[in-house]
Amino acid sequence: MTTMFSPQASWIWLLDRNFNEGGRRVFFRKSFEVAEIPGSAPLRITADSRYMLYVNGKFVNYGSERSGYNGSWPADTVDIAPFLQTGKNVLAVRVIHLTPDIFCQPAALLGGLLFELPSLGLFSDNSVKVFEPQGFGRRTFKTSFQYVWQEHADLNLIPHNWQSTNFDDSAWKNADYCRHSETEPYGRIVPRETPLFSCRLIEPVLTMQSAWQGKDAPDAADEPVALYCRENPRWEPAANGTVRAELYDFRRTRPGTILLEYSGASGSEWVDLIFTESALPDGKPFVRAPEDAGQVATAARVKLAPGSGSHELDMPVGMRFTIAVIRGGKGVNIRIFLRDLSYPWHFTGEFHASEKLLNDLYTMAVNTQKACAADTYTDCPWREQVQWWGDARIQAINTFALSTDTTLLRRGIRMIGETDSACGLTRAFAPAARWNTIIPDFSLCWILTIYDHWFQSGSTQLFQEQHRRIARVLKYFLELRDGSGAFQKDGRFWNFYDWGFDHSKEPFPVLGNMILLCTLEKVAILEKTSGITVEYDHDAAGKLRKFLSGFLCSKAGRDILDEPRSAVCAIINGLLEEPLLSCALDTVSREVAVTGEPRGASPYFIYYLFEALKMHGRKVEVIDCIRRRWGYWHDLGLTTTPESWATVEKYGKTSLCHAWSAHIPAHFRDILLGVTQAAPGWKEVHFDPVFAGVKVLSGIVPTPLGNISVEIDHASGKKEIILPHGISLASAVKVS
């Protein structure tokens, strides 16, 4: 078996004899000579948990890909040739080892760094200099229940310019703990699957300044957000006070690390950085106290060293606005930047309409899709940055309307498939901690995304890889069946389905069984297409369909159809005949027509309501609902799509950038551009644009076989589509 690293490279670390590991930040330096700058210098590097790479004092890269401990571990390959110079060079790396109490990344007992560049004689071994600065707080305040501890840094206790070539590291130790590159818990080191981040710096707009009377120096117990809220600043432009603040706007929610630059410091100033997605109509920031925001406190704190300098946070934050609160110094000048750590999408999908609102809503959805993708799909950049798989299915479907890049979907399917549990279900997100992470319907959703990938790409590769894991998931549900063929309740786990769904009204898991039926029938299609047989009871789908069809005709079943989420699953599964079908569709129509704050389906589950309406020709209702509900967010000044049907009263309690609500491009493609996929791999399409009050439209639909172009003018009757080679038309008005 070939290995990515040679025997000379080892995992290195600075051992804490008390194994007090969580949240440690360790600095590494390796000096080396270069006689002639090579054309390329591919450095292979990885760390547990995150690294920031510098060469000769210049920032080079942020990594590694997040991963679980499932037999392999990813490493990056970074060309450092552009940063080299003849003579002395220094490779410097800052590593943070995460604590085990976060959702987005498991944590091993020890941290570590591994790198090599054999052509220049660079290897991670005990010749590497290592230092642990005492200027970082370890257990400060959690940014949220799910995410990391706030970074608190005292720059007076952190070496200045430690990444540079002229820094004296003679007092630093040599790396004193070395392990084989493919030791446990990492296993085989494999190449990174996703592209490297662009790491470009984005400078925000300074929109507001103010001052107030407050603390010059915070106490250790003063959490930055809580202190800010207690001081209750009014953001009066001409105000005076001991504390001053600056508000920066990045124009949309973005994920990345924050770089703080400063000058004119005496060494006693503190800068609290508070991150928020919310601003009021007058432009003033909205910050909710942690006790009123589910203990969310996304912030950091930096004590400045004398003179000028800079400091970059080492874990990504997600926000639109940054409040810089400067305590203890009036002569300090600061600038902040965000280092972009979003997935480097290349979107080729386009949508243009003669109605400005629809163009703006499309852009909001695209902004959200960009912000909720890094080295995996993420639910939101604000409080979690977790790859919840129910969310990821919507993100993947939205991706299909924007790009042919399925890297994150493929990687996520494999990551979820690697998770395990005693009952056979997958974990609800990956990489996953080992506790409280099972949602049975998300396991079914995982199987459905394997079907989605096949239908989009035409490839059964993932099904071939995962068919045994699929069998284990199906076994869990089928072992819970009674004589009816339906699985019964299992009180051990949380069935999500959708926020606010009331399970107590179901005589058995009706919604769950309808999702299971859909899954079983999709698996049968994949079996037929691939020639691979999954080990499960192949009579299960037929028996379950017969039972559910009969149940929905009973009084209890008809009552269930008054609930829009249940009605949708019955419609999508084709379980209803007239007059029940029309009744169920009317239930869905009433839900999407609700004005004011909806109480039923969330912005996540409403995707499936829209799909049911599209199946039965009620497409204009979908566009009208998007105009009304997403348009309300637009009127609030939001530039991304929120987690819930957000109002100003919910600011700070809910994410304002959540990918599960960004499914607009898929609906605009299907309805307004009228292009729907009719065969696996996009080998055949339907073309049937619907007039929904928009006269002129154009767009590009990306497919694995090339881009489809559409131009429509309903006033003149022009409806044209240009197809790439390999795609045929099932129905059309005019084809070019």
ZAMARGU-4260 file (C-alpha; in steps of 0.2 Angstrom, whole numbers, plus 5000, padded with zeros to 4 digits):
<rodrens>
0) 5000/5000/5000 | 5007/5017/4995 | 5008/5030/5009 | 5007/5049/5007 | 5021/5052/5019
5) 5039/5045/5020 | 5046/5036/5036 | 5056/5052/5040 | 5040/5062/5044 | 5031/5059/5060
10) 5017/5066/5070 | 5025/5079/5082 | 5018/5088/5097 | 5023/5096/5113 | 5018/5084/5126
15) 5008/5090/5141 | 5013/5078/5155 | 4995/5080/5163 | 4987/5077/5146 | 4977/5094/5148
20) 4975/5095/5129 | 4959/5103/5124 | 4961/5120/5117 | 4980/5120/5116 | 4988/5132/5104
25) 5006/5126/5099 | 5018/5135/5088 | 5031/5126/5077 | 5046/5133/5067 | 5058/5124/5055
30) 5072/5133/5047 | 5080/5127/5031 | 5091/5133/5017 | 5086/5135/4998 | 5100/5137/4986
35) 5089/5140/4971 | 5070/5142/4971 | 5062/5128/4963 | 5047/5129/4950 | 5036/5120/4963
40) 5038/5115/4981 | 5023/5104/4986 | 5022/5103/5005 | 5011/5089/5012 | 5004/5094/5028
45) 4990/5090/5041 | 4986/5093/5059 | 4974/5088/5073 | 4964/5099/5073 | 4968/5115/5063
50) 4983/5123/5056 | 4988/5140/5050 | 5004/5139/5039 | 5017/5153/5036 | 5032/5153/5026
55) 5045/5167/5029 | 5032/5177/5039 | 5018/5176/5025 | 5002/5167/5027 | 5001/5152/5015
60) 4986/5141/5020 | 4973/5136/5032 | 4969/5118/5035 | 4966/5103/5038 | 4950/5096/5031
65) 4939/5091/5045 | 4938/5072/5048 | 4932/5059/5060 | 4944/5045/5066 | 4937/5032/5054
70) 4953/5023/5047 | 4959/5038/5037 | 4964/5056/5039 | 4966/5070/5026 | 4982/5079/5022
75) 4984/5095/5011 | 4996/5098/4997 | 5002/5116/4996 | 5014/5123/4984 | 5025/5135/4994
80) 5037/5139/4980 | 5030/5157/4978 | 5035/5161/4996 | 5053/5154/4996 | 5068/5165/4995
85) 5087/5160/4992 | 5096/5157/5008 | 5087/5155/5025 | 5069/5151/5025 | 5057/5147/5039
90) 5041/5137/5039 | 5030/5141/5054 | 5014/5133/5059 | 5001/5137/5072 | 4991/5122/5077
95) 4975/5122/5088 | 4969/5106/5096 | 4950/5107/5098 | 4941/5102/5114 | 4929/5086/5113
100) 4914/5096/5117 | 4910/5103/5100 | 4899/5096/5086 | 4909/5100/5070 | 4925/5090/5074
105) 4929/5075/5086 | 4945/5078/5096 | 4958/5064/5100 | 4968/5063/5116 | 4983/5072/5109
110) 4985/5085/5095 | 4998/5084/5082 | 5007/5091/5066 | 5013/5081/5051 | 5022/5088/5036
115) 5035/5084/5023 | 5043/5092/5008 | 5057/5079/5004 | 5065/5089/4989 | 5070/5102/5002
120) 5074/5091/5016 | 5059/5096/5026 | 5051/5083/5038 | 5041/5085/5054 | 5053/5077/5066
125) 5061/5081/5083 | 5072/5094/5074 | 5057/5106/5073 | 5056/5120/5086 | 5040/5120/5096
130) 5033/5133/5109 | 5016/5135/5118 | 5013/5153/5122 | 5004/5157/5138 | 4994/5171/5131
135) 4979/5161/5126 | 4965/5157/5138 | 4960/5139/5137 | 4942/5137/5145 | 4935/5155/5142
140) 4917/5156/5137 | 4908/5144/5124 | 4903/5153/5108 | 4888/5141/5108 | 4883/5124/5115
145) 4889/5117/5099 | 4904/5126/5094 | 4921/5131/5101 | 4927/5141/5116 | 4930/5160/5113
150) 4948/5164/5108 | 4955/5176/5121 | 4973/5182/5118 | 4985/5193/5127 | 4998/5198/5114
155) 5010/5204/5127 | 5012/5185/5131 | 5013/5179/5113 | 5030/5181/5103 | 5029/5195/5091
160) 5033/5191/5073 | 5036/5173/5078 | 5033/5167/5060 | 5047/5178/5053 | 5065/5173/5047
165) 5074/5184/5060 | 5064/5178/5075 | 5076/5170/5088 | 5069/5153/5092 | 5084/5146/5101
170) 5075/5146/5118 | 5061/5135/5110 | 5061/5116/5113 | 5062/5103/5101 | 5047/5093/5097
175) 5047/5079/5110 | 5033/5068/5105 | 5034/5059/5089 | 5023/5045/5082 | 5022/5036/5065
180) 5013/5045/5052 | 4999/5032/5050 | 4997/5028/5069 | 4981/5027/5078 | 4969/5036/5078
185) 4973/5043/5061 | 4976/5027/5051 | 4980/5029/5033 | 4984/5047/5027 | 4975/5052/5011
190) 4974/5067/5000 | 4962/5081/5004 | 4946/5078/4994 | 4940/5096/4993 | 4949/5111/4985
195) 4960/5122/4996 | 4952/5137/5003 | 4955/5153/4993 | 4961/5161/5010 | 4958/5179/5002
200) 4956/5193/5014 | 4940/5203/5013 | 4939/5220/5021 | 4922/5226/5027 | 4914/5243/5027
205) 4915/5254/5042 | 4897/5259/5044 | 4896/5267/5062 | 4907/5273/5077 | 4901/5277/5094
210) 4907/5278/5112 | 4900/5276/5130 | 4905/5275/5148 | 4911/5257/5152 | 4925/5246/5159
215) 4942/5251/5153 | 4948/5233/5157 | 4937/5218/5158 | 4938/5206/5172 | 4941/5188/5169
220) 4922/5185/5173 | 4917/5197/5160 | 4911/5188/5144 | 4912/5200/5130 | 4894/5199/5124
225) 4887/5199/5141 | 4897/5214/5146 | 4892/5224/5130 | 4874/5220/5133 | 4875/5226/5151
230) 4883/5242/5146 | 4869/5244/5134 | 4877/5256/5121 | 4865/5267/5111 | 4877/5270/5096
235) 4875/5289/5096 | 4887/5295/5083 | 4894/5310/5093 | 4894/5301/5110 | 4909/5302/5121
240) 4915/5289/5134 | 4929/5278/5140 | 4924/5264/5128 | 4923/5266/5110 | 4917/5255/5096
245) 4917/5253/5078 | 4904/5243/5067 | 4910/5234/5052 | 4898/5226/5038 | 4904/5212/5027
250) 4887/5215/5017 | 4882/5196/5019 | 4886/5182/5032 | 4903/5175/5028 | 4913/5161/5036
255) 4931/5164/5040 | 4945/5169/5052 | 4946/5187/5058 | 4963/5196/5056 | 4965/5211/5068
260) 4978/5224/5063 | 4982/5239/5075 | 4994/5253/5078 | 4996/5266/5092 | 4994/5254/5107
265) 5001/5256/5124 | 5000/5238/5129 | 4985/5240/5141 | 4971/5241/5128 | 4958/5227/5125
270) 4948/5224/5109 | 4932/5214/5111 | 4926/5207/5094 | 4908/5203/5094 | 4900/5194/5079
275) 4882/5196/5074 | 4871/5193/5059 | 4858/5206/5064 | 4856/5225/5062 | 4840/5235/5065
280) 4833/5246/5051 | 4842/5261/5057 | 4859/5252/5054 | 4863/5249/5073 | 4869/5232/5077
285) 4857/5220/5086 | 4866/5209/5100 | 4856/5198/5111 | 4863/5194/5129 | 4868/5176/5130
290) 4855/5171/5143 | 4842/5177/5130 | 4850/5169/5115 | 4852/5150/5120 | 4869/5154/5127
295) 4876/5159/5110 | 4890/5172/5113 | 4900/5173/5097 | 4915/5184/5101 | 4933/5185/5105
300) 4945/5196/5115 | 4962/5202/5112 | 4974/5212/5123 | 4985/5223/5113 | 5004/5223/5114
305) 5013/5240/5113 | 5015/5249/5096 | 5008/5240/5081 | 5005/5222/5076 | 4992/5210/5071
310) 4983/5194/5077 | 4972/5182/5068 | 4959/5171/5076 | 4962/5152/5072 | 4944/5146/5071
315) 4932/5152/5058 | 4917/5163/5064 | 4902/5166/5054 | 4894/5183/5054 | 4889/5198/5043
320) 4893/5212/5056 | 4908/5213/5068 | 4908/5225/5082 | 4925/5230/5088 | 4924/5237/5106
325) 4940/5246/5111 | 4943/5247/5130 | 4957/5257/5138 | 4965/5267/5124 | 4959/5282/5114
330) 4974/5282/5102 | 4973/5265/5095 | 4968/5263/5077 | 4962/5246/5070 | 4958/5237/5054
335) 4949/5221/5053 | 4948/5208/5038 | 4940/5191/5036 | 4950/5177/5028 | 4938/5168/5017
340) 4936/5150/5022 | 4921/5145/5011 | 4921/5132/4998 | 4928/5139/4982 | 4912/5136/4971
345) 4912/5139/4953 | 4893/5143/4950 | 4888/5142/4931 | 4869/5142/4935 | 4861/5159/4931
350) 4844/5167/4933 | 4838/5184/4927 | 4820/5190/4927 | 4812/5207/4923 | 4806/5207/4941
355) 4819/5214/4953 | 4813/5205/4968 | 4815/5188/4961 | 4833/5192/4955 | 4837/5198/4973
360) 4829/5183/4981 | 4840/5172/4969 | 4855/5181/4975 | 4851/5179/4993 | 4850/5160/4991
365) 4867/5160/4981 | 4874/5170/4996 | 4868/5157/5008 | 4874/5142/4998 | 4891/5150/4998
370) 4892/5154/5016 | 4886/5136/5021 | 4899/5126/5013 | 4917/5124/5018 | 4926/5107/5018
375) 4909/5100/5021 | 4892/5107/5019 | 4887/5116/5035 | 4870/5120/5042 | 4875/5138/5046
380) 4891/5148/5049 | 4885/5156/5065 | 4883/5145/5080 | 4887/5127/5073 | 4896/5124/5057
385) 4889/5106/5057 | 4885/5095/5042 | 4868/5090/5048 | 4862/5077/5034 | 4844/5083/5033
390) 4850/5100/5029 | 4864/5093/5017 | 4851/5085/5006 | 4843/5102/5002 | 4860/5110/5000
395) 4864/5097/4987 | 4848/5099/4978 | 4852/5118/4977 | 4869/5114/4971 | 4862/5105/4957
400) 4854/5121/4951 | 4870/5131/4952 | 4885/5120/4948 | 4890/5102/4942 | 4902/5101/4957
405) 4896/5086/4968 | 4912/5085/4978 | 4904/5090/4995 | 4889/5078/4992 | 4900/5064/4988
410) 4912/5067/5002 | 4897/5069/5014 | 4889/5053/5009 | 4905/5044/5012 | 4907/5053/5029
415) 4890/5048/5035 | 4892/5031/5029 | 4907/5029/5039 | 4898/5033/5055 | 4892/5019/5065
420) 4880/5014/5080 | 4875/4998/5088 | 4858/4999/5081 | 4864/5001/5063 | 4859/5019/5060
425) 4870/5032/5054 | 4874/5047/5064 | 4864/5063/5060 | 4880/5073/5055 | 4898/5069/5051
430) 4911/5070/5057 | 4902/5066/5073 | 4905/5065/5091 | 4900/5048/5099 | 4884/5054/5109
435) 4867/5060/5106 | 4869/5061/5087 | 4856/5049/5080 | 4841/5055/5071 | 4833/5040/5062
440) 4824/5050/5048 | 4841/5057/5044 | 4848/5040/5041 | 4834/5038/5028 | 4838/5055/5021
445) 4856/5048/5019 | 4850/5034/5007 | 4839/5046/4998 | 4854/5057/4994 | 4863/5042/4986
450) 4848/5041/4975 | 4849/5060/4972 | 4867/5058/4967 | 4863/5044/4955 | 4849/5054/4947
455) 4860/5069/4945 | 4876/5061/4939 | 4870/5045/4931 | 4883/5036/4941 | 4879/5021/4953
460) 4897/5022/4961 | 4891/5028/4978 | 4877/5015/4979 | 4890/5001/4975 | 4901/5008/4989
465) 4887/5010/5001 | 4875/4996/4998 | 4880/4986/5013 | 4879/5001/5024 | 4862/5004/5017
470) 4856/4987/5022 | 4861/4990/5040 | 4850/5006/5040 | 4835/4997/5032 | 4837/4982/5045
475) 4834/4994/5059 | 4818/5000/5053 | 4812/4983/5046 | 4815/4975/5063 | 4803/4987/5071
480) 4789/4982/5060 | 4773/4974/5067 | 4761/4963/5057 | 4755/4978/5047 | 4772/4981/5039
485) 4774/4998/5047 | 4788/5001/5059 | 4783/5006/5077 | 4789/5019/5088 | 4807/5018/5096
490) 4808/5030/5111 | 4827/5029/5111 | 4829/5042/5097 | 4823/5059/5092 | 4814/5058/5075
495) 4816/5076/5068 | 4806/5076/5052 | 4803/5095/5055 | 4803/5108/5068 | 4787/5109/5078
500) 4780/5092/5071 | 4769/5085/5084 | 4772/5066/5085 | 4760/5063/5099 | 4745/5065/5086
505) 4751/5050/5076 | 4744/5032/5081 | 4761/5026/5074 | 4775/5034/5065 | 4765/5039/5050
510) 4777/5052/5043 | 4792/5041/5046 | 4784/5026/5037 | 4780/5036/5022 | 4798/5042/5021
515) 4804/5024/5023 | 4792/5019/5009 | 4800/5032/4998 | 4817/5026/5003 | 4813/5007/5000
520) 4807/5011/4982 | 4822/5022/4978 | 4833/5008/4984 | 4824/4996/4972 | 4827/5008/4957
525) 4846/5008/4962 | 4846/4989/4963 | 4839/4987/4946 | 4850/5001/4938 | 4866/4994/4946
530) 4863/4976/4946 | 4868/4975/4965 | 4856/4967/4977 | 4854/4975/4995 | 4851/4963/5008
535) 4834/4966/5016 | 4816/4960/5014 | 4811/4965/4996 | 4793/4962/5000 | 4793/4976/5013
540) 4789/4991/5001 | 4774/4982/4994 | 4767/4978/5010 | 4770/4995/5018 | 4762/5004/5003
545) 4746/4993/5004 | 4745/4996/5023 | 4748/5015/5021 | 4736/5017/5007 | 4722/5008/5017
550) 4726/5018/5033 | 4725/5035/5024 | 4707/5031/5019 | 4702/5028/5037 | 4696/5042/5048
555) 4712/5042/5058 | 4722/5043/5041 | 4711/5057/5034 | 4714/5067/5050 | 4733/5065/5048
560) 4731/5073/5030 | 4725/5089/5039 | 4744/5091/5044 | 4753/5098/5029 | 4769/5088/5032
565) 4760/5072/5032 | 4750/5077/5017 | 4765/5081/5007 | 4773/5064/5010 | 4757/5055/5005
570) 4756/5065/4989 | 4775/5063/4985 | 4773/5044/4988 | 4757/5043/4977 | 4747/5035/4991
575) 4731/5045/4987 | 4717/5045/4975 | 4703/5057/4972 | 4695/5065/4982 | 4709/5062/4995
580) 4722/5069/4984 | 4714/5085/4981 | 4710/5087/5000 | 4729/5084/5003 | 4734/5096/4990
585) 4722/5109/4997 | 4730/5106/5014 | 4747/5110/5007 | 4740/5125/4997 | 4733/5133/5013
590) 4750/5131/5022 | 4760/5140/5008 | 4747/5153/5007 | 4748/5158/5025 | 4752/5177/5028
595) 4760/5183/5043 | 4772/5172/5053 | 4768/5153/5048 | 4766/5140/5061 | 4767/5125/5051
600) 4781/5119/5040 | 4798/5127/5042 | 4809/5135/5028 | 4817/5118/5027 | 4802/5106/5026
605) 4793/5118/5014 | 4804/5113/5001 | 4795/5096/5000 | 4778/5106/5001 | 4784/5115/4985
610) 4789/5098/4977 | 4771/5091/4980 | 4763/5107/4972 | 4775/5106/4957 | 4770/5088/4954
615) 4752/5093/4952 | 4753/5109/4942 | 4751/5121/4957 | 4767/5130/4952 | 4762/5148/4953
620) 4757/5145/4971 | 4776/5141/4974 | 4782/5157/4966 | 4769/5167/4975 | 4774/5160/4992
625) 4793/5163/4988 | 4788/5181/4984 | 4779/5183/5000 | 4789/5174/5013 | 4807/5176/5006
630) 4802/5194/5001 | 4798/5198/5019 | 4816/5193/5023 | 4822/5204/5009 | 4812/5219/5015
635) 4820/5217/5032 | 4837/5220/5023 | 4843/5202/5025 | 4856/5196/5012 | 4855/5178/5016
640) 4840/5166/5020 | 4837/5162/5038 | 4834/5146/5048 | 4816/5150/5053 | 4802/5162/5048
645) 4813/5175/5056 | 4806/5192/5062 | 4815/5206/5070 | 4809/5198/5087 | 4819/5182/5083
650) 4836/5191/5079 | 4850/5183/5089 | 4839/5168/5093 | 4840/5160/5076 | 4852/5159/5062
655) 4850/5172/5048 | 4860/5162/5036 | 4854/5144/5035 | 4856/5133/5019 | 4840/5123/5021
660) 4830/5138/5017 | 4840/5143/5001 | 4832/5131/4989 | 4825/5145/4978 | 4837/5142/4963
665) 4830/5124/4961 | 4812/5131/4960 | 4816/5145/4949 | 4824/5133/4937 | 4810/5121/4937
670) 4795/5133/4936 | 4801/5150/4929 | 4814/5143/4917 | 4804/5128/4915 | 4818/5116/4914
675) 4816/5099/4923 | 4826/5084/4923 | 4818/5069/4915 | 4831/5055/4915 | 4846/5050/4926
680) 4862/5061/4921 | 4851/5074/4913 | 4850/5064/4897 | 4833/5070/4894 | 4824/5086/4900
685) 4806/5093/4900 | 4804/5112/4895 | 4788/5120/4901 | 4790/5137/4907 | 4776/5144/4918
690) 4770/5161/4918 | 4769/5168/4936 | 4768/5186/4932 | 4786/5188/4926 | 4787/5193/4907
695) 4805/5191/4903 | 4817/5178/4909 | 4834/5170/4905 | 4845/5158/4913 | 4858/5145/4912
700) 4855/5127/4919 | 4871/5117/4923 | 4871/5099/4919 | 4885/5085/4919 | 4883/5086/4900
705) 4885/5105/4898 | 4875/5120/4901 | 4857/5123/4895 | 4853/5141/4890 | 4835/5147/4891
710) 4827/5164/4885 | 4809/5168/4888 | 4797/5182/4883 | 4780/5178/4888 | 4773/5194/4880
715) 4780/5190/4863 | 4778/5171/4865 | 4797/5168/4864 | 4802/5152/4873 | 4819/5145/4867
720) 4830/5132/4875 | 4848/5128/4869 | 4854/5110/4873 | 4871/5104/4874 | 4876/5088/4865
725) 4869/5072/4873 | 4853/5080/4880 | 4837/5076/4872 | 4820/5085/4874 | 4805/5076/4881
730) 4794/5091/4878 | 4797/5109/4872 | 4790/5125/4864 | 4805/5128/4853 | 4822/5121/4853
735) 4838/5128/4846
</rodrens>
